[in-house]
Amino acid sequence: MRKLLQHKYNAGKAVLGAVVLAAALSSCEKFTELQPNAQIPEDQVFVDSANIDLAVNGMYNNAAVGSYADSYTAGRGYPFGAAAIEQDEMRGEDMVNLATFYQLTYESTYSTVSANNVAMWLNLYSLINQANVLIEGVQGAAQKGVISTARAERFEAEARFLRALAHHELLIHFSFPYADGNGSKPGVPYRDVAINTPQRIEEGKKVGRGTVAEVYTKILADLDYAETKLPSTAKLISRASKGAAIALKTRIKLHKGDWAGVIAEGAKLGTDGAGPNFTSPICGYKLTASPDEPFTNQAGNDESVFSIANGAASTANGGVNGALPNMLGPADKGGRGLVATSPNLYNASFWVTGDKRRDLLQVQQTTDKAKYFFNYKYRDYINKTDWAPIVRYAEVLLNVGEAYARQGNTAQAFLLLNAVRNRSVPEGSKFTTPPADLVLAILQERRIEFAGEGRRWPDIHRLQKDANPAYVTSGIPAKVLSIKGDGSEYDLVNRPVVTPTKGAIPYTDFRFLWPIPATEIAANPTLAAQQNAGY
């Protein structure tokens, strides 16, 4: 595999080629070639308005497809088209890995050369570099009058949004949570300069990890800029918007433990209202009537804030080895049957009988001796066009609800929890008074609401140093390695607990963090001295 900084240089030179949006019918050739066929060199992109549009679309396509083993013809959905969701679920305990496909991630046996964690690092930084090349390019194009300043600022804001999203994904895997030392632990290199010349490669090698707090400050600065420059009325779910920037800030500030900040950002999106039907004044977000609509009406629903579009062409989605319906879906419907819902989540006491999310968003495989339940949010097993949900309004409501609960505003927290929960649970199971531990109820609601959306590991990560032990897994949780194929362990009457046979890994164990890849260590002497302990 190529050295990372050279990989990023090549990506910056070529990735801004003649590509189409991930939802369309095709995508670019290998991004790592300097001037591959069907692409436009960087020096020809930012002198033409139409080519700049293609470059922006190419950035989103790179977020959806990425590369695997240095190949962009088999991207496997890196980083955000599918892979981030799959990896984040496999680091948690609410799904069960049934085969060897995700074994390294699921059982925490990864190393500096194992494919999935290496590919996440490479692809996240490739996307970051593409965003940086775009930012510099549109700034120059505006100065030369190729495009208007307003248009350049919007494109820059979209790039900054993706840059912020990518850096945060790096933090939750390669760095300790903000709460550990108030952000003083090593972060990840925050790349905000395009690596597109040999000189910049050398300059890039000098950029160290900094601290977690420093990375969070830069993430929020990017999102603040995006908020001011992105449209507040248009609701194109597959493109960053003002609402998406604010929504992502509620997540980032939640990870910081900045409860007041979460509440302030949420208020911009209507979470300070009286409920029960919260609506955002920006972009008009609101919960859909049924919990499955964000997945059955991906481009046109009111709840999805930002999703990564996947297209029907083989080069515009994660493919059979990466797309969400294939990885998380049952074999008898056309998926691969690789990852099932854990019986321990399915049977959990906090997931009440009659919840629509079991009926509509879980499906049982009918195959004899393999009657597992699978996630049913992604179901286009043939064309693999299911979009990858990144932020939904339901998350905004629960982010802000948790922040209110942490600050003691039980009334507003309860309204926000009920807004999400009540659309799915039967009338007799609705809360009439706040639960004794409202924060715990919200955390449990997150596990149900976002099952299969990759939110479990981020919650495990951010909560490690919480003062309340009821919220903490104390490291990587114990996991179920095998389940019975007769379906008997999915039982809402008796609600059995399957004993995990993979023991928990303490927070103090080096495996809690992923290692910086060996290729990066070999290429970058600064980071070679800053490798995570134990590797």
C-alpha positions as CSV (number, residue, x, y, z in Angstrom):
1,M,0.0,0.0,0.0
2,R,1.3,3.5,-0.8
3,K,2.6,5.8,1.9
4,L,-0.3,7.9,3.2
5,L,1.1,11.3,2.4
6,Q,2.0,10.3,-1.2
7,H,-1.5,8.7,-1.4
8,K,-3.0,12.0,-0.3
9,Y,-0.9,14.0,-2.7
10,N,-2.0,11.8,-5.6
11,A,-5.6,12.0,-4.5
12,G,-5.5,15.8,-4.3
13,K,-4.1,15.9,-7.8
14,A,-6.5,13.6,-9.5
15,V,-9.6,13.1,-7.4
16,L,-11.2,16.3,-8.6
17,G,-11.9,14.6,-11.9
18,A,-14.9,14.2,-14.2
19,V,-17.1,12.4,-11.7
20,V,-20.8,12.4,-10.9
21,L,-22.7,12.5,-7.7
22,A,-22.8,9.2,-5.8
23,A,-26.5,8.9,-6.5
24,A,-25.9,9.0,-10.2
25,L,-24.9,6.3,-12.6
26,S,-21.1,6.2,-12.5
27,S,-18.0,7.5,-10.7
28,C,-14.4,8.2,-11.4
29,E,-11.6,5.8,-12.1
30,K,-8.8,5.2,-9.6
31,F,-8.3,8.4,-7.6
32,T,-4.7,7.7,-6.8
33,E,-3.4,8.0,-10.4
34,L,-2.1,11.5,-11.2
35,Q,-4.0,11.8,-14.5
36,P,-6.2,8.7,-14.9
37,N,-8.5,8.3,-17.9
38,A,-11.9,10.1,-17.6
39,Q,-10.5,12.7,-15.2
40,I,-9.4,16.3,-15.4
41,P,-6.1,17.4,-13.9
42,E,-6.4,19.8,-11.0
43,D,-4.9,22.7,-12.9
44,Q,-7.9,22.4,-15.4
45,V,-10.6,22.0,-12.9
46,F,-10.7,25.5,-11.2
47,V,-10.7,27.5,-14.4
48,D,-14.1,26.2,-15.5
49,S,-17.4,26.6,-13.6
50,A,-18.8,23.3,-14.9
51,N,-15.7,21.4,-13.9
52,I,-15.9,22.9,-10.4
53,D,-19.4,21.5,-10.1
54,L,-18.0,18.1,-11.0
55,A,-15.2,18.5,-8.5
56,V,-17.8,19.1,-5.7
57,N,-19.8,16.1,-6.8
58,G,-16.5,14.1,-6.8
59,M,-15.9,15.1,-3.2
60,Y,-19.2,13.6,-2.1
61,N,-18.6,10.5,-4.3
62,N,-15.3,10.0,-2.5
63,A,-17.1,10.2,0.8
64,A,-19.3,7.4,-0.4
65,V,-17.0,5.1,-2.2
66,G,-13.3,5.6,-1.3
67,S,-10.8,2.8,-1.8
68,Y,-10.0,-0.6,-0.5
69,A,-6.5,-2.2,-0.8
70,D,-5.6,0.9,-2.9
71,S,-8.4,0.1,-5.4
72,Y,-11.1,2.5,-6.2
73,T,-13.0,-0.1,-8.2
74,A,-14.0,-1.9,-5.1
75,G,-14.4,0.9,-2.5
76,R,-16.6,-1.0,0.0
77,G,-18.2,2.2,1.0
78,Y,-15.3,3.9,2.6
79,P,-15.4,6.0,4.6
80,F,-19.1,7.2,4.9
81,G,-21.0,5.3,2.2
82,A,-21.3,2.3,4.5
83,A,-17.9,1.5,6.1
84,A,-18.2,4.0,9.0
85,I,-21.6,2.6,10.0
86,E,-20.4,-1.0,9.7
87,Q,-17.2,-0.5,11.6
88,D,-18.9,1.5,14.4
89,E,-21.5,-1.2,14.8
90,M,-18.8,-3.9,14.9
91,R,-16.9,-2.1,17.7
92,G,-20.0,-2.3,19.8
93,E,-22.1,-5.1,21.1
94,D,-25.6,-4.6,19.7
95,M,-24.9,-6.7,16.6
96,V,-23.4,-10.1,16.2
97,N,-20.7,-10.9,13.7
98,L,-21.7,-14.3,12.2
99,A,-18.8,-14.8,9.8
100,T,-15.1,-13.9,9.5
101,F,-15.7,-10.8,7.5
102,Y,-15.7,-8.4,10.4
103,Q,-13.9,-10.6,12.9
104,L,-10.9,-8.4,13.4
105,T,-13.0,-5.4,14.2
106,Y,-15.6,-7.3,16.2
107,E,-13.1,-9.2,18.3
108,S,-10.5,-6.3,18.6
109,T,-7.7,-8.3,17.0
110,Y,-6.7,-5.5,14.6
111,S,-3.1,-4.4,14.1
112,T,-1.2,-1.7,12.2
113,V,-1.7,-3.6,9.0
114,S,-5.3,-5.0,9.3
115,A,-7.4,-3.9,6.4
116,N,-10.5,-2.2,7.9
117,N,-8.9,0.2,10.4
118,V,-6.1,1.0,7.9
119,A,-8.7,1.7,5.2
120,M,-10.6,4.0,7.5
121,W,-7.5,6.1,8.2
122,L,-6.5,6.3,4.6
123,N,-9.9,7.1,3.3
124,L,-10.8,9.6,5.9
125,Y,-7.6,11.5,5.2
126,S,-8.1,11.1,1.5
127,L,-11.5,12.8,1.8
128,I,-10.0,15.5,4.0
129,N,-7.3,16.2,1.4
130,Q,-9.9,16.3,-1.3
131,A,-11.9,18.8,0.7
132,N,-8.7,20.9,1.2
133,V,-7.9,20.9,-2.5
134,L,-11.4,22.0,-3.2
135,I,-11.3,24.8,-0.7
136,E,-8.1,26.2,-2.1
137,G,-9.4,25.7,-5.6
138,V,-12.7,27.5,-5.2
139,Q,-11.1,30.4,-3.3
140,G,-8.7,30.9,-6.3
141,A,-11.5,30.5,-8.8
142,A,-13.5,33.3,-7.0
143,Q,-10.5,35.6,-7.0
144,K,-10.2,35.1,-10.8
145,G,-13.9,35.6,-11.4
146,V,-14.5,32.0,-12.6
147,I,-17.3,31.6,-10.0
148,S,-19.0,34.1,-7.7
149,T,-17.7,34.6,-4.1
150,A,-21.0,33.4,-2.7
151,R,-20.8,30.2,-4.8
152,A,-17.2,29.6,-3.7
153,E,-18.1,30.1,-0.1
154,R,-20.9,27.6,-0.3
155,F,-18.6,25.0,-1.8
156,E,-16.0,25.7,0.8
157,A,-18.6,25.3,3.5
158,E,-19.6,21.9,2.1
159,A,-16.0,20.9,2.1
160,R,-15.5,22.1,5.6
161,F,-18.5,20.2,6.8
162,L,-17.1,16.9,5.4
163,R,-13.7,17.8,6.7
164,A,-15.1,18.2,10.2
165,L,-17.1,15.0,9.9
166,A,-14.1,13.0,8.9
167,H,-11.8,14.3,11.6
168,H,-14.4,13.4,14.2
169,E,-14.6,9.9,12.9
170,L,-10.9,9.7,13.2
171,L,-11.1,10.9,16.8
172,I,-13.5,8.2,18.0
173,H,-11.2,5.4,16.8
174,F,-7.7,6.7,17.2
175,S,-7.9,9.0,20.2
176,F,-9.3,8.9,23.8
177,P,-12.6,10.7,24.5
178,Y,-12.7,14.4,25.4
179,A,-13.7,13.5,28.9
180,D,-10.4,11.8,29.6
181,G,-8.3,14.6,30.7
182,N,-10.6,17.4,29.4
183,G,-9.3,16.9,25.9
184,S,-5.6,16.8,26.8
185,K,-4.8,13.4,25.3
186,P,-3.3,13.1,21.8
187,G,-5.7,13.9,19.0
188,V,-5.2,13.3,15.3
189,P,-3.5,15.5,12.8
190,Y,-5.9,18.2,11.7
191,R,-5.2,18.6,8.0
192,D,-6.4,21.9,6.7
193,V,-3.9,22.4,3.9
194,A,-4.0,20.6,0.6
195,I,-1.3,18.0,0.1
196,N,-0.9,18.5,-3.6
197,T,2.8,19.3,-4.2
198,P,6.0,17.6,-3.1
199,Q,6.8,20.5,-0.9
200,R,3.5,20.2,0.9
201,I,4.2,16.5,1.4
202,E,7.3,17.4,3.4
203,E,5.4,20.1,5.3
204,G,2.6,17.6,6.1
205,K,5.1,15.3,7.7
206,K,5.7,17.9,10.3
207,V,2.1,18.1,11.5
208,G,1.7,16.1,14.7
209,R,-1.4,14.9,16.5
210,G,-1.9,17.9,18.8
211,T,-4.5,17.3,21.5
212,V,-8.1,16.1,21.4
213,A,-9.3,19.6,22.5
214,E,-7.4,21.3,19.7
215,V,-9.0,19.0,17.1
216,Y,-12.5,19.7,18.6
217,T,-11.8,23.4,18.4
218,K,-11.0,23.1,14.7
219,I,-13.9,20.9,14.0
220,L,-16.3,23.4,15.5
221,A,-14.6,26.3,13.7
222,D,-15.2,24.4,10.4
223,L,-18.9,23.8,11.3
224,D,-19.3,27.4,12.4
225,Y,-18.1,28.6,9.0
226,A,-20.4,26.0,7.3
227,E,-23.4,27.2,9.3
228,T,-22.9,30.8,8.0
229,K,-22.4,29.9,4.4
230,L,-24.8,27.0,3.7
231,P,-28.4,27.4,2.6
232,S,-31.0,27.5,5.4
233,T,-34.1,26.6,3.3
234,A,-33.0,24.1,0.7
235,K,-33.2,20.5,2.0
236,L,-31.2,18.4,-0.3
237,I,-30.4,15.5,2.1
238,S,-27.3,14.4,0.1
239,R,-25.6,17.8,0.3
240,A,-24.5,19.7,3.4
241,S,-26.9,22.4,4.6
242,K,-27.0,25.0,7.3
243,G,-29.2,22.6,9.3
244,A,-26.7,19.8,8.8
245,A,-23.9,21.9,10.2
246,I,-25.9,22.8,13.3
247,A,-27.1,19.3,13.8
248,L,-23.5,17.9,13.6
249,K,-22.5,20.6,16.2
250,T,-25.0,19.1,18.6
251,R,-23.2,15.8,18.2
252,I,-19.7,17.3,18.5
253,K,-20.6,19.3,21.6
254,L,-22.3,16.2,23.2
255,H,-19.0,14.4,22.8
256,K,-17.3,17.3,24.5
257,G,-19.8,17.2,27.4
258,D,-20.7,20.8,26.6
259,W,-24.3,20.5,27.6
260,A,-25.1,24.2,27.3
261,G,-23.5,24.3,23.9
262,V,-25.7,21.3,22.8
263,I,-28.8,23.1,24.0
264,A,-27.9,26.3,22.3
265,E,-27.3,24.6,18.9
266,G,-30.4,22.6,19.3
267,A,-32.5,25.7,19.9
268,K,-31.6,26.8,16.4
269,L,-33.3,23.7,15.1
270,G,-36.5,24.0,17.3
271,T,-35.6,21.8,20.2
272,D,-36.6,24.5,22.8
273,G,-40.2,24.3,21.7
274,A,-43.2,23.0,23.6
275,G,-43.5,19.8,21.6
276,P,-44.7,17.2,21.2
277,N,-44.3,17.8,17.5
278,F,-40.9,19.5,17.2
279,T,-40.1,21.3,13.9
280,S,-36.9,23.0,12.9
281,P,-37.3,26.6,11.6
282,I,-34.2,25.9,9.5
283,C,-34.8,23.4,6.7
284,G,-38.1,22.3,8.2
285,Y,-36.9,19.1,9.9
286,K,-39.4,17.1,11.8
287,L,-39.9,13.5,12.7
288,T,-41.7,11.4,10.1
289,A,-44.9,9.8,11.2
290,S,-43.5,6.3,10.9
291,P,-40.0,5.3,12.0
292,D,-39.2,3.6,8.7
293,E,-39.9,6.5,6.4
294,P,-36.3,7.9,6.6
295,F,-35.2,4.6,5.0
296,T,-38.1,3.9,2.6
297,N,-38.1,7.5,1.3
298,Q,-34.5,8.4,1.5
299,A,-34.3,11.5,-0.6
300,G,-37.7,13.1,0.2
301,N,-38.4,12.6,3.9
302,D,-38.5,15.5,6.5
303,E,-36.4,13.8,9.2
304,S,-33.1,13.0,7.4
305,V,-30.7,15.9,7.9
306,F,-27.7,14.6,6.0
307,S,-27.1,11.2,4.3
308,I,-24.5,9.9,1.9
309,A,-26.1,8.9,-1.4
310,N,-25.3,5.6,-2.9
311,G,-26.1,5.0,-6.6
312,A,-27.1,2.0,-8.7
313,A,-23.9,1.7,-10.6
314,S,-21.3,-0.8,-9.3
315,T,-18.8,2.0,-8.9
316,A,-21.2,4.3,-6.9
317,N,-21.8,2.1,-3.9
318,G,-20.0,-0.2,-1.5
319,G,-20.7,-3.3,-3.6
320,V,-21.4,-6.8,-2.5
321,N,-18.5,-6.6,0.0
322,G,-19.4,-3.3,1.5
323,A,-22.9,-2.0,0.8
324,L,-25.2,-1.7,3.9
325,P,-28.0,-4.0,2.7
326,N,-25.5,-6.7,1.8
327,M,-23.5,-6.6,5.0
328,L,-26.4,-6.1,7.4
329,G,-29.2,-7.9,5.5
330,P,-30.4,-11.6,5.6
331,A,-29.3,-14.0,2.9
332,D,-32.8,-15.2,2.1
333,K,-33.6,-11.6,0.9
334,G,-30.5,-11.1,-1.1
335,G,-28.1,-9.9,1.6
336,R,-25.1,-11.9,2.8
337,G,-26.3,-12.7,6.3
338,L,-23.0,-11.5,7.9
339,V,-24.2,-9.4,10.8
340,A,-27.3,-10.0,12.8
341,T,-29.0,-8.0,15.5
342,S,-27.9,-9.2,18.9
343,P,-30.6,-11.1,20.8
344,N,-29.5,-9.1,23.8
345,L,-30.6,-5.9,22.2
346,Y,-33.7,-7.4,20.6
347,N,-34.8,-8.8,24.0
348,A,-33.7,-5.9,26.1
349,S,-36.2,-4.9,28.8
350,F,-36.0,-1.3,27.7
351,W,-37.2,-2.2,24.2
352,V,-40.9,-2.8,24.9
353,T,-43.1,-5.3,23.1
354,G,-45.1,-3.8,20.3
355,D,-42.5,-1.2,19.4
356,K,-42.9,-0.5,15.6
357,R,-39.1,-0.4,15.2
358,R,-39.0,-4.2,15.7
359,D,-41.9,-4.7,13.3
360,L,-40.7,-2.3,10.6
361,L,-37.0,-2.2,10.9
362,Q,-36.0,-5.7,11.9
363,V,-36.6,-8.8,9.8
364,Q,-36.2,-12.5,10.6
365,Q,-34.4,-14.7,8.2
366,T,-36.5,-17.8,7.3
367,T,-33.6,-20.1,6.4
368,D,-33.6,-23.3,8.4
369,K,-30.9,-23.2,11.1
370,A,-30.2,-19.5,10.5
371,K,-33.4,-17.8,11.8
372,Y,-31.6,-14.7,13.0
373,F,-33.0,-11.2,13.1
374,F,-31.4,-8.7,10.8
375,N,-31.5,-4.9,10.5
376,Y,-34.1,-3.9,7.8
377,K,-33.3,-0.3,7.4
378,Y,-31.3,-1.1,4.2
379,R,-33.1,-3.3,1.8
380,D,-32.1,-2.7,-1.8
381,Y,-30.1,-6.0,-2.1
382,I,-29.9,-5.9,-5.9
383,N,-28.9,-2.3,-6.7
384,K,-27.4,-1.4,-3.3
385,T,-28.8,2.2,-3.5
386,D,-29.6,2.5,0.2
387,W,-28.3,5.8,1.5
388,A,-26.0,5.9,4.5
389,P,-27.7,8.0,7.2
390,I,-25.3,10.3,8.9
391,V,-27.5,12.7,10.9
392,R,-31.3,12.5,11.5
393,Y,-33.5,14.9,13.4
394,A,-34.2,12.1,15.8
395,E,-30.6,12.3,16.9
396,V,-30.8,16.1,17.3
397,L,-33.8,15.6,19.6
398,L,-32.0,13.0,21.7
399,N,-28.7,14.9,21.8
400,V,-30.4,17.9,23.2
401,G,-32.7,15.8,25.4
402,E,-29.6,14.3,27.1
403,A,-28.0,17.7,27.5
404,Y,-31.2,19.1,29.2
405,A,-31.3,16.0,31.4
406,R,-27.7,16.5,32.4
407,Q,-28.4,20.0,33.4
408,G,-31.5,19.1,35.4
409,N,-34.2,20.4,33.0
410,T,-36.2,17.2,33.3
411,A,-39.3,18.7,31.7
412,Q,-37.7,19.6,28.4
413,A,-35.6,16.4,28.3
414,F,-38.7,14.3,28.9
415,L,-40.6,16.1,26.0
416,L,-37.7,15.4,23.6
417,L,-37.4,11.8,24.6
418,N,-41.1,11.2,24.2
419,A,-41.1,12.9,20.8
420,V,-38.8,10.1,19.5
421,R,-40.1,7.3,21.6
422,N,-43.9,7.8,21.4
423,R,-44.1,7.5,17.6
424,S,-43.0,3.9,17.9
425,V,-44.2,2.4,21.2
426,P,-47.8,1.3,21.9
427,E,-50.0,3.6,23.9
428,G,-49.8,1.5,27.0
429,S,-46.0,1.6,27.1
430,K,-45.6,5.4,26.8
431,F,-44.0,7.1,29.7
432,T,-46.5,9.3,31.7
433,T,-43.9,10.5,34.1
434,P,-40.1,10.8,33.6
435,P,-38.1,7.7,34.4
436,A,-36.0,7.8,37.5
437,D,-32.9,8.0,35.5
438,L,-33.8,10.1,32.5
439,V,-30.3,10.1,31.1
440,L,-30.1,6.3,31.1
441,A,-33.6,6.2,29.4
442,I,-32.3,8.5,26.6
443,L,-29.1,6.4,26.2
444,Q,-31.2,3.3,25.9
445,E,-33.5,5.0,23.4
446,R,-30.5,5.8,21.3
447,R,-29.6,2.1,21.1
448,I,-33.0,1.3,19.8
449,E,-33.6,4.3,17.5
450,F,-30.1,4.2,15.8
451,A,-29.6,0.4,15.7
452,G,-27.7,-0.3,12.5
453,E,-26.7,3.4,11.9
454,G,-23.3,3.3,13.5
455,R,-24.0,5.3,16.6
456,R,-23.3,2.7,19.2
457,W,-19.5,2.9,19.2
458,P,-19.4,6.7,19.4
459,D,-21.7,6.5,22.5
460,I,-19.5,3.9,24.1
461,H,-16.4,6.0,23.3
462,R,-17.7,9.3,24.7
463,L,-19.2,7.9,27.9
464,Q,-16.0,6.1,29.1
465,K,-15.2,8.6,31.8
466,D,-18.8,9.4,32.8
467,A,-19.3,9.8,36.6
468,N,-22.3,7.5,36.5
469,P,-21.2,3.9,36.1
470,A,-24.6,2.9,34.8
471,Y,-23.7,4.8,31.5
472,V,-20.2,3.3,31.1
473,T,-19.2,0.0,29.4
474,S,-15.7,0.3,31.0
475,G,-14.0,-0.3,27.7
476,I,-15.0,-2.4,24.7
477,P,-18.0,-4.4,25.9
478,A,-18.3,-8.2,26.1
479,K,-19.7,-9.7,22.9
480,V,-21.8,-12.6,21.8
481,L,-19.8,-14.8,19.3
482,S,-22.4,-17.2,18.3
483,I,-26.2,-17.5,18.5
484,K,-28.6,-20.4,17.9
485,G,-29.9,-20.6,14.4
486,D,-33.4,-21.8,15.4
487,G,-34.4,-18.3,16.5
488,S,-35.2,-19.4,20.1
489,E,-32.9,-16.7,21.5
490,Y,-35.1,-14.0,20.1
491,D,-37.9,-14.3,22.5
492,L,-40.0,-11.3,23.7
493,V,-41.9,-13.5,26.2
494,N,-39.0,-14.9,28.2
495,R,-36.4,-12.4,27.0
496,P,-33.4,-14.6,27.5
497,V,-29.9,-13.1,27.8
498,V,-27.2,-14.7,25.7
499,T,-24.0,-15.0,27.7
500,P,-21.2,-13.2,25.8
501,T,-18.2,-15.5,25.2
502,K,-15.9,-12.7,24.1
503,G,-14.8,-11.0,27.3
504,A,-14.9,-7.3,27.7
505,I,-11.7,-5.4,27.0
506,P,-10.9,-2.8,29.7
507,Y,-10.6,0.9,28.8
508,T,-7.0,0.8,30.0
509,D,-6.2,-1.9,27.4
510,F,-4.3,-0.6,24.4
511,R,-6.9,-2.2,22.0
512,F,-9.5,0.4,23.0
513,L,-7.8,2.6,20.3
514,W,-7.0,1.7,16.8
515,P,-3.3,2.0,15.8
516,I,-2.0,4.5,13.3
517,P,-1.3,2.4,10.2
518,A,2.2,1.0,9.6
519,T,2.3,2.7,6.2
520,E,1.8,6.1,7.9
521,I,4.4,5.3,10.6
522,A,6.9,4.4,7.9
523,A,6.3,7.5,5.9
524,N,5.8,10.0,8.6
525,P,8.6,10.4,11.3
526,T,6.4,12.8,13.3
527,L,3.6,10.3,13.8
528,A,6.1,7.5,14.2
529,A,6.9,9.0,17.5
530,Q,3.3,9.5,18.4
531,Q,1.9,5.9,17.8
532,N,-0.8,4.8,20.2
533,A,0.6,2.8,23.1
534,G,0.8,-1.0,22.7
535,Y,1.4,-1.0,19.0
